[in-house]
Amino acid sequence: MATSESWSDPERCPFCGARLASPGAGFVDHTAESPDCEAKFETWRDRISDDVTGGWSG
């Protein structure tokens, strides 16, 4: 996480703190353009995958 253990600003990347173009699609675009953030996001998804009943919808 950029500055804390919780993501409190949806307009910034929780991994590097960069400003996002938008909270949803902007985050997806950012991870596609930032290999480091994409890797951190995939690690996060792997860690919580058992907590998401039915898996990811998107």
PDB file of N, H, CA, C and O in Angstrom:
ATOM      1  N   MET A   1       0.834  -1.173   0.000  1.00  0.00           N
ATOM      2  CA  MET A   1       0.000   0.000   0.000  1.00  0.00           C
ATOM      3  C   MET A   1       0.882   1.240   0.000  1.00  0.00           C
ATOM      4  O   MET A   1       2.011   1.219   0.489  1.00  0.00           O
ATOM      5  N   ALA A   2       0.361   2.291  -0.541  1.00  0.00           N
ATOM      6  H   ALA A   2      -0.557   2.308  -0.939  1.00  0.00           H
ATOM      7  CA  ALA A   2       1.155   3.493  -0.694  1.00  0.00           C
ATOM      8  C   ALA A   2       1.539   4.121   0.653  1.00  0.00           C
ATOM      9  O   ALA A   2       2.725   4.295   0.931  1.00  0.00           O
ATOM     10  N   THR A   3       0.568   4.457   1.476  1.00  0.00           N
ATOM     11  H   THR A   3      -0.396   4.315   1.249  1.00  0.00           H
ATOM     12  CA  THR A   3       0.892   5.144   2.719  1.00  0.00           C
ATOM     13  C   THR A   3       0.257   4.521   3.944  1.00  0.00           C
ATOM     14  O   THR A   3       0.598   4.904   5.063  1.00  0.00           O
ATOM     15  N   SER A   4      -0.657   3.574   3.776  1.00  0.00           N
ATOM     16  H   SER A   4      -0.934   3.263   2.867  1.00  0.00           H
ATOM     17  CA  SER A   4      -1.303   2.948   4.921  1.00  0.00           C
ATOM     18  C   SER A   4      -1.746   1.542   4.542  1.00  0.00           C
ATOM     19  O   SER A   4      -1.567   1.105   3.405  1.00  0.00           O
ATOM     20  N   GLU A   5      -2.318   0.850   5.498  1.00  0.00           N
ATOM     21  H   GLU A   5      -2.463   1.205   6.421  1.00  0.00           H
ATOM     22  CA  GLU A   5      -2.794  -0.507   5.245  1.00  0.00           C
ATOM     23  C   GLU A   5      -4.219  -0.523   4.702  1.00  0.00           C
ATOM     24  O   GLU A   5      -4.740  -1.599   4.407  1.00  0.00           O
ATOM     25  N   SER A   6      -4.862   0.625   4.562  1.00  0.00           N
ATOM     26  H   SER A   6      -4.439   1.499   4.802  1.00  0.00           H
ATOM     27  CA  SER A   6      -6.215   0.673   4.005  1.00  0.00           C
ATOM     28  C   SER A   6      -6.262   1.685   2.872  1.00  0.00           C
ATOM     29  O   SER A   6      -5.548   2.687   2.870  1.00  0.00           O
ATOM     30  N   TRP A   7      -7.115   1.393   1.924  1.00  0.00           N
ATOM     31  H   TRP A   7      -7.696   0.579   1.926  1.00  0.00           H
ATOM     32  CA  TRP A   7      -7.264   2.254   0.752  1.00  0.00           C
ATOM     33  C   TRP A   7      -8.341   3.271   1.073  1.00  0.00           C
ATOM     34  O   TRP A   7      -9.524   2.932   1.083  1.00  0.00           O
ATOM     35  N   SER A   8      -7.961   4.498   1.332  1.00  0.00           N
ATOM     36  H   SER A   8      -7.000   4.774   1.324  1.00  0.00           H
ATOM     37  CA  SER A   8      -8.917   5.512   1.766  1.00  0.00           C
ATOM     38  C   SER A   8      -9.241   6.541   0.690  1.00  0.00           C
ATOM     39  O   SER A   8     -10.140   7.358   0.887  1.00  0.00           O
ATOM     40  N   ASP A   9      -8.542   6.527  -0.435  1.00  0.00           N
ATOM     41  H   ASP A   9      -7.812   5.863  -0.595  1.00  0.00           H
ATOM     42  CA  ASP A   9      -8.779   7.507  -1.496  1.00  0.00           C
ATOM     43  C   ASP A   9      -8.913   6.778  -2.831  1.00  0.00           C
ATOM     44  O   ASP A   9      -7.906   6.422  -3.442  1.00  0.00           O
ATOM     45  N   PRO A  10     -10.150   6.550  -3.291  1.00  0.00           N
ATOM     46  CA  PRO A  10     -10.348   5.801  -4.532  1.00  0.00           C
ATOM     47  C   PRO A  10      -9.851   6.514  -5.788  1.00  0.00           C
ATOM     48  O   PRO A  10      -9.871   5.936  -6.875  1.00  0.00           O
ATOM     49  N   GLU A  11      -9.409   7.755  -5.650  1.00  0.00           N
ATOM     50  H   GLU A  11      -9.393   8.224  -4.767  1.00  0.00           H
ATOM     51  CA  GLU A  11      -8.870   8.476  -6.800  1.00  0.00           C
ATOM     52  C   GLU A  11      -7.353   8.358  -6.884  1.00  0.00           C
ATOM     53  O   GLU A  11      -6.722   8.994  -7.728  1.00  0.00           O
ATOM     54  N   ARG A  12      -6.766   7.540  -6.002  1.00  0.00           N
ATOM     55  H   ARG A  12      -7.279   7.024  -5.316  1.00  0.00           H
ATOM     56  CA  ARG A  12      -5.320   7.289  -6.012  1.00  0.00           C
ATOM     57  C   ARG A  12      -5.067   5.796  -5.958  1.00  0.00           C
ATOM     58  O   ARG A  12      -5.824   5.053  -5.334  1.00  0.00           O
ATOM     59  N   CYS A  13      -4.005   5.358  -6.610  1.00  0.00           N
ATOM     60  H   CYS A  13      -3.390   5.961  -7.117  1.00  0.00           H
ATOM     61  CA  CYS A  13      -3.634   3.949  -6.589  1.00  0.00           C
ATOM     62  C   CYS A  13      -3.236   3.564  -5.165  1.00  0.00           C
ATOM     63  O   CYS A  13      -2.428   4.257  -4.547  1.00  0.00           O
ATOM     64  N   PRO A  14      -3.787   2.473  -4.635  1.00  0.00           N
ATOM     65  CA  PRO A  14      -3.429   2.078  -3.280  1.00  0.00           C
ATOM     66  C   PRO A  14      -2.008   1.528  -3.168  1.00  0.00           C
ATOM     67  O   PRO A  14      -1.491   1.381  -2.060  1.00  0.00           O
ATOM     68  N   PHE A  15      -1.376   1.227  -4.288  1.00  0.00           N
ATOM     69  H   PHE A  15      -1.796   1.347  -5.187  1.00  0.00           H
ATOM     70  CA  PHE A  15      -0.050   0.627  -4.272  1.00  0.00           C
ATOM     71  C   PHE A  15       1.076   1.641  -4.450  1.00  0.00           C
ATOM     72  O   PHE A  15       2.151   1.480  -3.871  1.00  0.00           O
ATOM     73  N   CYS A  16       0.840   2.682  -5.247  1.00  0.00           N
ATOM     74  H   CYS A  16      -0.033   2.812  -5.718  1.00  0.00           H
ATOM     75  CA  CYS A  16       1.911   3.659  -5.482  1.00  0.00           C
ATOM     76  C   CYS A  16       1.497   5.091  -5.156  1.00  0.00           C
ATOM     77  O   CYS A  16       2.345   5.980  -5.080  1.00  0.00           O
ATOM     78  N   GLY A  17       0.200   5.318  -4.963  1.00  0.00           N
ATOM     79  H   GLY A  17      -0.489   4.595  -5.024  1.00  0.00           H
ATOM     80  CA  GLY A  17      -0.280   6.653  -4.625  1.00  0.00           C
ATOM     81  C   GLY A  17      -0.525   7.562  -5.811  1.00  0.00           C
ATOM     82  O   GLY A  17      -0.886   8.725  -5.629  1.00  0.00           O
ATOM     83  N   ALA A  18      -0.336   7.055  -7.038  1.00  0.00           N
ATOM     84  H   ALA A  18      -0.044   6.111  -7.187  1.00  0.00           H
ATOM     85  CA  ALA A  18      -0.555   7.886  -8.228  1.00  0.00           C
ATOM     86  C   ALA A  18      -2.027   8.256  -8.364  1.00  0.00           C
ATOM     87  O   ALA A  18      -2.910   7.474  -8.013  1.00  0.00           O
ATOM     88  N   ARG A  19      -2.282   9.459  -8.879  1.00  0.00           N
ATOM     89  H   ARG A  19      -1.565  10.095  -9.164  1.00  0.00           H
ATOM     90  CA  ARG A  19      -3.656   9.890  -9.124  1.00  0.00           C
ATOM     91  C   ARG A  19      -4.225   9.080 -10.285  1.00  0.00           C
ATOM     92  O   ARG A  19      -3.555   8.878 -11.298  1.00  0.00           O
ATOM     93  N   LEU A  20      -5.477   8.614 -10.129  1.00  0.00           N
ATOM     94  H   LEU A  20      -6.021   8.779  -9.306  1.00  0.00           H
ATOM     95  CA  LEU A  20      -6.146   7.832 -11.160  1.00  0.00           C
ATOM     96  C   LEU A  20      -7.091   8.716 -11.950  1.00  0.00           C
ATOM     97  O   LEU A  20      -7.638   9.678 -11.411  1.00  0.00           O
ATOM     98  N   ALA A  21      -7.288   8.403 -13.216  1.00  0.00           N
ATOM     99  H   ALA A  21      -6.844   7.621 -13.654  1.00  0.00           H
ATOM    100  CA  ALA A  21      -8.208   9.169 -14.056  1.00  0.00           C
ATOM    101  C   ALA A  21      -9.642   9.027 -13.555  1.00  0.00           C
ATOM    102  O   ALA A  21     -10.440   9.957 -13.674  1.00  0.00           O
ATOM    103  N   SER A  22      -9.967   7.872 -12.998  1.00  0.00           N
ATOM    104  H   SER A  22      -9.319   7.116 -12.901  1.00  0.00           H
ATOM    105  CA  SER A  22     -11.268   7.616 -12.387  1.00  0.00           C
ATOM    106  C   SER A  22     -11.109   6.457 -11.413  1.00  0.00           C
ATOM    107  O   SER A  22     -10.187   5.656 -11.561  1.00  0.00           O
ATOM    108  N   PRO A  23     -11.983   6.352 -10.428  1.00  0.00           N
ATOM    109  CA  PRO A  23     -11.835   5.298  -9.432  1.00  0.00           C
ATOM    110  C   PRO A  23     -11.969   3.867  -9.982  1.00  0.00           C
ATOM    111  O   PRO A  23     -11.316   2.963  -9.462  1.00  0.00           O
ATOM    112  N   GLY A  24     -12.775   3.639 -10.990  1.00  0.00           N
ATOM    113  H   GLY A  24     -13.306   4.373 -11.412  1.00  0.00           H
ATOM    114  CA  GLY A  24     -12.966   2.289 -11.518  1.00  0.00           C
ATOM    115  C   GLY A  24     -12.067   1.980 -12.690  1.00  0.00           C
ATOM    116  O   GLY A  24     -11.022   1.345 -12.545  1.00  0.00           O
ATOM    117  N   ALA A  25     -12.485   2.435 -13.850  1.00  0.00           N
ATOM    118  H   ALA A  25     -13.333   2.951 -13.969  1.00  0.00           H
ATOM    119  CA  ALA A  25     -11.738   2.173 -15.078  1.00  0.00           C
ATOM    120  C   ALA A  25     -10.331   2.774 -15.019  1.00  0.00           C
ATOM    121  O   ALA A  25      -9.394   2.230 -15.604  1.00  0.00           O
ATOM    122  N   GLY A  26     -10.190   3.872 -14.327  1.00  0.00           N
ATOM    123  H   GLY A  26     -10.950   4.314 -13.851  1.00  0.00           H
ATOM    124  CA  GLY A  26      -8.872   4.493 -14.197  1.00  0.00           C
ATOM    125  C   GLY A  26      -7.892   3.594 -13.460  1.00  0.00           C
ATOM    126  O   GLY A  26      -6.704   3.570 -13.782  1.00  0.00           O
ATOM    127  N   PHE A  27      -8.387   2.853 -12.467  1.00  0.00           N
ATOM    128  H   PHE A  27      -9.352   2.873 -12.205  1.00  0.00           H
ATOM    129  CA  PHE A  27      -7.524   1.922 -11.752  1.00  0.00           C
ATOM    130  C   PHE A  27      -7.113   0.776 -12.667  1.00  0.00           C
ATOM    131  O   PHE A  27      -5.949   0.375 -12.676  1.00  0.00           O
ATOM    132  N   VAL A  28      -8.053   0.253 -13.430  1.00  0.00           N
ATOM    133  H   VAL A  28      -8.998   0.580 -13.423  1.00  0.00           H
ATOM    134  CA  VAL A  28      -7.761  -0.835 -14.373  1.00  0.00           C
ATOM    135  C   VAL A  28      -6.734  -0.368 -15.402  1.00  0.00           C
ATOM    136  O   VAL A  28      -5.774  -1.080 -15.693  1.00  0.00           O
ATOM    137  N   ASP A  29      -6.938   0.825 -15.947  1.00  0.00           N
ATOM    138  H   ASP A  29      -7.718   1.404 -15.711  1.00  0.00           H
ATOM    139  CA  ASP A  29      -5.983   1.378 -16.921  1.00  0.00           C
ATOM    140  C   ASP A  29      -4.606   1.555 -16.289  1.00  0.00           C
ATOM    141  O   ASP A  29      -3.585   1.242 -16.901  1.00  0.00           O
ATOM    142  N   HIS A  30      -4.592   2.056 -15.066  1.00  0.00           N
ATOM    143  H   HIS A  30      -5.421   2.311 -14.569  1.00  0.00           H
ATOM    144  CA  HIS A  30      -3.315   2.286 -14.372  1.00  0.00           C
ATOM    145  C   HIS A  30      -2.549   0.984 -14.187  1.00  0.00           C
ATOM    146  O   HIS A  30      -1.347   0.931 -14.450  1.00  0.00           O
ATOM    147  N   THR A  31      -3.231  -0.067 -13.738  1.00  0.00           N
ATOM    148  H   THR A  31      -4.207  -0.024 -13.524  1.00  0.00           H
ATOM    149  CA  THR A  31      -2.524  -1.334 -13.524  1.00  0.00           C
ATOM    150  C   THR A  31      -2.038  -1.918 -14.845  1.00  0.00           C
ATOM    151  O   THR A  31      -1.010  -2.595 -14.882  1.00  0.00           O
ATOM    152  N   ALA A  32      -2.767  -1.663 -15.928  1.00  0.00           N
ATOM    153  H   ALA A  32      -3.601  -1.114 -15.898  1.00  0.00           H
ATOM    154  CA  ALA A  32      -2.322  -2.142 -17.247  1.00  0.00           C
ATOM    155  C   ALA A  32      -1.054  -1.410 -17.701  1.00  0.00           C
ATOM    156  O   ALA A  32      -0.255  -1.961 -18.458  1.00  0.00           O
ATOM    157  N   GLU A  33      -0.873  -0.175 -17.239  1.00  0.00           N
ATOM    158  H   GLU A  33      -1.522   0.273 -16.624  1.00  0.00           H
ATOM    159  CA  GLU A  33       0.277   0.636 -17.636  1.00  0.00           C
ATOM    160  C   GLU A  33       1.428   0.581 -16.635  1.00  0.00           C
ATOM    161  O   GLU A  33       2.530   1.041 -16.932  1.00  0.00           O
ATOM    162  N   SER A  34       1.180   0.021 -15.451  1.00  0.00           N
ATOM    163  H   SER A  34       0.284  -0.353 -15.209  1.00  0.00           H
ATOM    164  CA  SER A  34       2.196  -0.020 -14.405  1.00  0.00           C
ATOM    165  C   SER A  34       2.420  -1.470 -13.967  1.00  0.00           C
ATOM    166  O   SER A  34       1.666  -1.990 -13.144  1.00  0.00           O
ATOM    167  N   PRO A  35       3.447  -2.124 -14.511  1.00  0.00           N
ATOM    168  CA  PRO A  35       3.702  -3.533 -14.173  1.00  0.00           C
ATOM    169  C   PRO A  35       3.867  -3.774 -12.670  1.00  0.00           C
ATOM    170  O   PRO A  35       3.436  -4.811 -12.166  1.00  0.00           O
ATOM    171  N   ASP A  36       4.478  -2.843 -11.956  1.00  0.00           N
ATOM    172  H   ASP A  36       4.828  -2.001 -12.366  1.00  0.00           H
ATOM    173  CA  ASP A  36       4.669  -3.014 -10.516  1.00  0.00           C
ATOM    174  C   ASP A  36       3.322  -3.027  -9.789  1.00  0.00           C
ATOM    175  O   ASP A  36       3.087  -3.881  -8.934  1.00  0.00           O
ATOM    176  N   CYS A  37       2.442  -2.087 -10.123  1.00  0.00           N
ATOM    177  H   CYS A  37       2.633  -1.393 -10.817  1.00  0.00           H
ATOM    178  CA  CYS A  37       1.123  -2.032  -9.485  1.00  0.00           C
ATOM    179  C   CYS A  37       0.270  -3.224  -9.904  1.00  0.00           C
ATOM    180  O   CYS A  37      -0.498  -3.751  -9.100  1.00  0.00           O
ATOM    181  N   GLU A  38       0.401  -3.645 -11.144  1.00  0.00           N
ATOM    182  H   GLU A  38       1.025  -3.217 -11.797  1.00  0.00           H
ATOM    183  CA  GLU A  38      -0.342  -4.814 -11.605  1.00  0.00           C
ATOM    184  C   GLU A  38       0.074  -6.053 -10.811  1.00  0.00           C
ATOM    185  O   GLU A  38      -0.778  -6.846 -10.408  1.00  0.00           O
ATOM    186  N   ALA A  39       1.357  -6.220 -10.589  1.00  0.00           N
ATOM    187  H   ALA A  39       2.049  -5.576 -10.917  1.00  0.00           H
ATOM    188  CA  ALA A  39       1.854  -7.363  -9.819  1.00  0.00           C
ATOM    189  C   ALA A  39       1.357  -7.301  -8.373  1.00  0.00           C
ATOM    190  O   ALA A  39       0.961  -8.320  -7.809  1.00  0.00           O
ATOM    191  N   LYS A  40       1.377  -6.119  -7.780  1.00  0.00           N
ATOM    192  H   LYS A  40       1.699  -5.290  -8.239  1.00  0.00           H
ATOM    193  CA  LYS A  40       0.892  -5.967  -6.407  1.00  0.00           C
ATOM    194  C   LYS A  40      -0.610  -6.236  -6.330  1.00  0.00           C
ATOM    195  O   LYS A  40      -1.083  -6.834  -5.364  1.00  0.00           O
ATOM    196  N   PHE A  41      -1.358  -5.799  -7.339  1.00  0.00           N
ATOM    197  H   PHE A  41      -0.973  -5.314  -8.124  1.00  0.00           H
ATOM    198  CA  PHE A  41      -2.803  -6.050  -7.381  1.00  0.00           C
ATOM    199  C   PHE A  41      -3.084  -7.547  -7.507  1.00  0.00           C
ATOM    200  O   PHE A  41      -3.969  -8.067  -6.827  1.00  0.00           O
ATOM    201  N   GLU A  42      -2.350  -8.236  -8.359  1.00  0.00           N
ATOM    202  H   GLU A  42      -1.631  -7.814  -8.911  1.00  0.00           H
ATOM    203  CA  GLU A  42      -2.545  -9.682  -8.527  1.00  0.00           C
ATOM    204  C   GLU A  42      -2.196 -10.428  -7.239  1.00  0.00           C
ATOM    205  O   GLU A  42      -2.881 -11.385  -6.878  1.00  0.00           O
ATOM    206  N   THR A  43      -1.153 -10.007  -6.549  1.00  0.00           N
ATOM    207  H   THR A  43      -0.597  -9.230  -6.842  1.00  0.00           H
ATOM    208  CA  THR A  43      -0.804 -10.609  -5.264  1.00  0.00           C
ATOM    209  C   THR A  43      -1.934 -10.405  -4.268  1.00  0.00           C
ATOM    210  O   THR A  43      -2.306 -11.334  -3.551  1.00  0.00           O
ATOM    211  N   TRP A  44      -2.479  -9.203  -4.220  1.00  0.00           N
ATOM    212  H   TRP A  44      -2.177  -8.448  -4.803  1.00  0.00           H
ATOM    213  CA  TRP A  44      -3.603  -8.898  -3.329  1.00  0.00           C
ATOM    214  C   TRP A  44      -4.800  -9.779  -3.664  1.00  0.00           C
ATOM    215  O   TRP A  44      -5.419 -10.352  -2.768  1.00  0.00           O
ATOM    216  N   ARG A  45      -5.132  -9.890  -4.959  1.00  0.00           N
ATOM    217  H   ARG A  45      -4.630  -9.424  -5.687  1.00  0.00           H
ATOM    218  CA  ARG A  45      -6.271 -10.733  -5.370  1.00  0.00           C
ATOM    219  C   ARG A  45      -6.058 -12.181  -4.968  1.00  0.00           C
ATOM    220  O   ARG A  45      -6.990 -12.835  -4.500  1.00  0.00           O
ATOM    221  N   ASP A  46      -4.846 -12.692  -5.141  1.00  0.00           N
ATOM    222  H   ASP A  46      -4.088 -12.161  -5.521  1.00  0.00           H
ATOM    223  CA  ASP A  46      -4.548 -14.066  -4.749  1.00  0.00           C
ATOM    224  C   ASP A  46      -4.744 -14.272  -3.248  1.00  0.00           C
ATOM    225  O   ASP A  46      -5.254 -15.307  -2.820  1.00  0.00           O
ATOM    226  N   ARG A  47      -4.345 -13.302  -2.470  1.00  0.00           N
ATOM    227  H   ARG A  47      -3.930 -12.462  -2.818  1.00  0.00           H
ATOM    228  CA  ARG A  47      -4.437 -13.408  -1.013  1.00  0.00           C
ATOM    229  C   ARG A  47      -5.872 -13.390  -0.512  1.00  0.00           C
ATOM    230  O   ARG A  47      -6.174 -14.017   0.503  1.00  0.00           O
ATOM    231  N   ILE A  48      -6.772 -12.676  -1.208  1.00  0.00           N
ATOM    232  H   ILE A  48      -6.527 -12.166  -2.032  1.00  0.00           H
ATOM    233  CA  ILE A  48      -8.149 -12.596  -0.722  1.00  0.00           C
ATOM    234  C   ILE A  48      -9.113 -13.478  -1.509  1.00  0.00           C
ATOM    235  O   ILE A  48     -10.313 -13.467  -1.234  1.00  0.00           O
ATOM    236  N   SER A  49      -8.621 -14.233  -2.468  1.00  0.00           N
ATOM    237  H   SER A  49      -7.647 -14.242  -2.691  1.00  0.00           H
ATOM    238  CA  SER A  49      -9.517 -15.006  -3.344  1.00  0.00           C
ATOM    239  C   SER A  49     -10.424 -15.960  -2.573  1.00  0.00           C
ATOM    240  O   SER A  49     -11.558 -16.187  -2.994  1.00  0.00           O
ATOM    241  N   ASP A  50      -9.968 -16.519  -1.470  1.00  0.00           N
ATOM    242  H   ASP A  50      -9.047 -16.335  -1.127  1.00  0.00           H
ATOM    243  CA  ASP A  50     -10.811 -17.415  -0.677  1.00  0.00           C
ATOM    244  C   ASP A  50     -11.902 -16.659   0.082  1.00  0.00           C
ATOM    245  O   ASP A  50     -12.874 -17.259   0.540  1.00  0.00           O
ATOM    246  N   ASP A  51     -11.740 -15.354   0.212  1.00  0.00           N
ATOM    247  H   ASP A  51     -10.950 -14.867  -0.160  1.00  0.00           H
ATOM    248  CA  ASP A  51     -12.732 -14.535   0.926  1.00  0.00           C
ATOM    249  C   ASP A  51     -13.870 -14.081   0.017  1.00  0.00           C
ATOM    250  O   ASP A  51     -14.892 -13.605   0.511  1.00  0.00           O
ATOM    251  N   VAL A  52     -13.717 -14.218  -1.303  1.00  0.00           N
ATOM    252  H   VAL A  52     -12.886 -14.605  -1.704  1.00  0.00           H
ATOM    253  CA  VAL A  52     -14.712 -13.753  -2.263  1.00  0.00           C
ATOM    254  C   VAL A  52     -15.510 -14.964  -2.738  1.00  0.00           C
ATOM    255  O   VAL A  52     -15.086 -15.697  -3.631  1.00  0.00           O
ATOM    256  N   THR A  53     -16.674 -15.154  -2.121  1.00  0.00           N
ATOM    257  H   THR A  53     -17.018 -14.558  -1.396  1.00  0.00           H
ATOM    258  CA  THR A  53     -17.523 -16.283  -2.463  1.00  0.00           C
ATOM    259  C   THR A  53     -17.953 -16.200  -3.922  1.00  0.00           C
ATOM    260  O   THR A  53     -18.454 -15.166  -4.363  1.00  0.00           O
ATOM    261  N   GLY A  54     -17.761 -17.278  -4.669  1.00  0.00           N
ATOM    262  H   GLY A  54     -17.354 -18.118  -4.311  1.00  0.00           H
ATOM    263  CA  GLY A  54     -18.166 -17.298  -6.069  1.00  0.00           C
ATOM    264  C   GLY A  54     -17.136 -16.700  -7.007  1.00  0.00           C
ATOM    265  O   GLY A  54     -17.353 -16.684  -8.218  1.00  0.00           O
ATOM    266  N   GLY A  55     -16.031 -16.211  -6.492  1.00  0.00           N
ATOM    267  H   GLY A  55     -15.854 -16.224  -5.508  1.00  0.00           H
ATOM    268  CA  GLY A  55     -14.976 -15.651  -7.343  1.00  0.00           C
ATOM    269  C   GLY A  55     -15.280 -14.231  -7.780  1.00  0.00           C
ATOM    270  O   GLY A  55     -16.202 -13.586  -7.281  1.00  0.00           O
ATOM    271  N   TRP A  56     -14.481 -13.765  -8.723  1.00  0.00           N
ATOM    272  H   TRP A  56     -13.732 -14.289  -9.128  1.00  0.00           H
ATOM    273  CA  TRP A  56     -14.600 -12.399  -9.236  1.00  0.00           C
ATOM    274  C   TRP A  56     -15.587 -12.368 -10.389  1.00  0.00           C
ATOM    275  O   TRP A  56     -15.587 -13.254 -11.243  1.00  0.00           O
ATOM    276  N   SER A  57     -16.420 -11.351 -10.409  1.00  0.00           N
ATOM    277  H   SER A  57     -16.419 -10.630  -9.715  1.00  0.00           H
ATOM    278  CA  SER A  57     -17.393 -11.211 -11.496  1.00  0.00           C
ATOM    279  C   SER A  57     -16.811 -10.486 -12.692  1.00  0.00           C
ATOM    280  O   SER A  57     -17.332 -10.621 -13.799  1.00  0.00           O
ATOM    281  N   GLY A  58     -15.754  -9.727 -12.505  1.00  0.00           N
ATOM    282  H   GLY A  58     -15.331  -9.617 -11.606  1.00  0.00           H
ATOM    283  CA  GLY A  58     -15.220  -8.931 -13.598  1.00  0.00           C
ATOM    284  C   GLY A  58     -13.940  -9.439 -14.013  1.00  0.00           C
ATOM    285  O   GLY A  58     -13.328  -8.894 -14.931  1.00  0.00           O
TER     286      GLY A  58
END
